[in-house]
């Protein structure tokens, strides 16, 4: 039979364990930060940044518009004001926000105000979303560095942070999916369809034209 004192000891021990677990989770959360950027097709931005050491996650979604919890169809159809964007979670002890911002600018065409590569329209515009004064300062500094390196005007805006809505599940990790889908290139596995799309869209070709050997993710 469990005595009252034994029961109290068990409850106390359990409370301590739960407290330590919560403290650990809080410490882990404090150890990561978030950067939200829009760089055209979110599949491509997600695929690029998940390769970066220190990035612990990247989620495709929508930001900056007037519709709560929008669908992909709504956003690409226009009139929501949303950007296709990626919310990047990273460990600042491993990779800095400034480094990620420099990588971002060199993975897009920041001189194009009408979209990115073959994807045209408001939802495909580039942007950086700053949630603090420090984040805005870092973004503006990275923008200035990009303009100096290119010798051209950079039109990518630094905007105030806004609610971020994750896209539908099938958009997450699209670049490495194994599902068989029908595309304009014929039936393909998602990963193969992604590669075909990226090549046909001219993303890497244009980035190489702009940035040369400073383009960190350009393929082919």
MOMO-V35441 format. One record per pair of residues at least 12 apart in sequence whose ideal C-beta (glycine too) atoms are under 10 Angstrom apart, sorted by sequence separation. I is the first residue (numbers start at 1). J is the second residue. If there is no record, write none. Layout:
BEGIN
i=(I I)
j=(J J)
END
This chain:
BEGIN
i=(37 46 60 62 67 68 70 72 88 112 113 127 128 142 143 177 178 179 180 181 184 185 206 207 208 45 46 47 62 66 67 112 113 143 176 177 178 180 183 184 204 205 35 46 61 62 65 66 67 112 128 142 143 176 177 178 179 183 185 203 204 205 45 46 65 66 67 88 111 128 143 175 176 177 185 203 204 205 42 44 64 65 66 88 110 142 174 175 177 184 203 204 42 43 64 65 109 139 173 174 177 42 62 63 64 65 86 108 110 139 140 173 175 176 41 42 62 63 64 107 139 174 175 35 42 62 63 64 138 139 170 174 175 199 37 61 62 63 64 105 137 173 198 199 32 61 62 63 104 136 175 198 32 34 35 36 38 61 62 63 105 135 136 174 175 32 38 60 61 63 104 136 195 31 32 34 36 38 60 61 136 195 37 38 59 60 61 135 36 59 60 101 28 36 58 59 126 127 128 129 130 58 59 126 127 128 129 130 131 132 42 57 58 59 125 126 127 128 129 130 131 57 58 125 126 127 128 129 130 131 56 57 58 84 110 125 127 129 55 56 57 97 110 128 129 55 56 101 105 54 55 56 84 104 111 129 50 52 54 55 102 106 110 111 49 53 54 84 97 101 105 110 48 50 52 53 54 56 84 85 97 100 101 104 105 108 45 46 47 49 54 55 56 83 84 98 99 101 102 103 106 111 44 45 46 48 49 54 55 82 83 84 98 101 102 105 106 110 113 116 42 43 45 46 49 53 54 81 82 83 84 85 97 98 101 105 109 111 114 42 44 46 52 53 54 80 81 83 85 87 96 97 100 101 104 105 110 111 113 40 41 42 43 45 52 76 78 79 80 83 85 98 99 102 106 110 111 112 113 38 39 40 42 77 78 83 85 98 101 102 105 106 110 111 112 113 38 39 41 42 54 55 76 78 97 101 105 109 110 111 37 38 39 49 54 75 76 77 83 109 110 36 38 39 52 75 76 98 102 109 110 37 38 52 55 75 76 108 36 37 74 75 105 36 37 35 36 37 49 52 72 105 35 36 51 104 34 35 70 34 35 49 33 34 35 48 49 33 34 48 32 33 35 65 101 32 33 49 64 65 152 32 33 45 48 64 29 31 32 48 150 31 32 62 64 149 150 31 32 33 35 45 149 28 31 33 34 37 44 45 64 149 33 37 44 63 146 150 35 39 64 146 149 35 37 38 39 63 33 37 40 37 39 40 146 35 39 40 37 38 39 37 39 45 40 44 44 41 40 41 44 40 41 83 39 40 41 85 87 38 39 40 41 86 87 119 40 83 85 87 118 40 82 85 118 42 45 81 86 117 41 42 82 85 118 119 40 41 82 84 117 118 40 117 118 119 38 39 40 116 117 118 38 39 40 117 38 39 84 116 117 38 39 117 118 37 38 39 117 37 38 75 116 117 36 37 38 116 36 37 75 35 36 109 35 36 69 71 109 112 34 35 36 64 68 70 72 73 108 35 63 64 66 69 71 72 107 34 64 65 68 69 70 71 107 109 33 63 64 65 67 72 108 109 112 33 36 63 64 72 108 111 35 62 63 64 65 107 109 110 34 62 63 106 109 110 33 37 61 62 63 108 109 35 61 62 108 35 61 62 106 107 59 61 62 105 106 59 60 61 105 106 59 60 61 108 59 60 106 107 105 106 107 108 61 106 107 60 61 103 106 107 59 60 102 103 104 106 59 60 103 104 58 59 60 102 103 58 39 38 37 38 38 46 36 50 43 36 42 46 50 36 46 47 50 34 46 47 48 36 43 46 47 42 43 46 47 34 42 43 44 46 43 44 42 43 41 43 47 43 47 47 43 44 43 47 41 44 43 44 43 48 41 41 44 44 48 41 44 40 41 40 39 52 51 52 51 49 48 49 48 47 48 48 45 47 44 44)
j=(49 58 72 74 79 80 82 84 100 124 125 139 140 154 155 189 190 191 192 193 196 197 218 219 220 58 59 60 75 79 80 125 126 156 189 190 191 193 196 197 217 218 49 60 75 76 79 80 81 126 142 156 157 190 191 192 193 197 199 217 218 219 60 61 80 81 82 103 126 143 158 190 191 192 200 218 219 220 58 60 80 81 82 104 126 158 190 191 193 200 219 220 59 60 81 82 126 156 190 191 194 60 80 81 82 83 104 126 128 157 158 191 193 194 60 61 81 82 83 126 158 193 194 55 62 82 83 84 158 159 190 194 195 219 58 82 83 84 85 126 158 194 219 220 54 83 84 85 126 158 197 220 55 57 58 59 61 84 85 86 128 158 159 197 198 56 62 84 85 87 128 160 219 56 57 59 61 63 85 86 161 220 63 64 85 86 87 161 63 86 87 128 56 64 86 87 154 155 156 157 158 87 88 155 156 157 158 159 160 161 72 87 88 89 155 156 157 158 159 160 161 88 89 156 157 158 159 160 161 162 88 89 90 116 142 157 159 161 88 89 90 130 143 161 162 89 90 135 139 89 90 91 119 139 146 164 86 88 90 91 138 142 146 147 86 90 91 121 134 138 142 147 86 88 90 91 92 94 122 123 135 138 139 142 143 146 84 85 86 88 93 94 95 122 123 137 138 140 141 142 145 150 84 85 86 88 89 94 95 122 123 124 138 141 142 145 146 150 153 156 83 84 86 87 90 94 95 122 123 124 125 126 138 139 142 146 150 152 155 84 86 88 94 95 96 122 123 125 127 129 138 139 142 143 146 147 152 153 155 83 84 85 86 88 95 119 121 122 123 126 128 141 142 145 149 153 154 155 156 82 83 84 86 121 122 127 129 142 145 146 149 150 154 155 156 157 83 84 86 87 99 100 121 123 142 146 150 154 155 156 83 84 85 95 100 121 122 123 129 155 156 83 85 86 99 122 123 145 149 156 157 85 86 100 103 123 124 156 85 86 123 124 154 86 87 86 87 88 100 103 123 156 87 88 103 156 87 88 123 88 89 103 88 89 90 103 104 89 90 104 89 90 92 122 158 90 91 107 122 123 210 91 92 104 107 123 89 91 92 108 210 92 93 123 125 210 211 93 94 95 97 107 211 91 94 96 97 100 107 108 127 212 97 101 108 127 210 214 100 104 129 211 214 101 103 104 105 129 100 104 107 105 107 108 214 104 108 109 107 108 109 108 110 116 112 116 117 115 115 116 119 116 117 159 116 117 118 162 164 116 117 118 119 164 165 197 119 162 164 166 197 120 162 165 198 123 126 162 167 198 123 124 164 167 200 201 123 124 165 167 200 201 124 201 202 203 123 124 125 201 202 203 124 125 126 203 125 126 171 203 204 126 127 205 206 126 127 128 206 127 128 165 206 207 127 128 129 207 128 129 167 128 129 202 129 130 163 165 203 206 129 130 131 159 163 165 167 168 203 131 159 160 162 165 167 168 203 131 161 162 165 166 167 168 204 206 131 161 162 163 165 170 206 207 210 132 135 162 163 171 207 210 135 162 163 164 165 207 209 210 135 163 164 207 210 211 135 139 163 164 165 210 211 138 164 165 211 139 165 166 210 211 164 166 167 210 211 165 166 167 211 212 166 167 168 215 167 168 214 215 214 215 216 217 171 216 217 171 172 214 217 218 171 172 214 215 216 218 172 173 216 217 172 173 174 216 217 173 156 156 156 157 159 167 159 173 167 161 167 171 175 162 172 173 176 161 173 174 175 164 171 174 175 171 172 175 176 164 172 173 174 176 174 175 174 175 174 177 191 190 194 195 193 194 194 198 194 197 197 198 198 203 197 198 201 203 207 201 204 201 203 203 203 216 216 217 217 216 216 217 217 217 218 219 217 219 217 219)
END
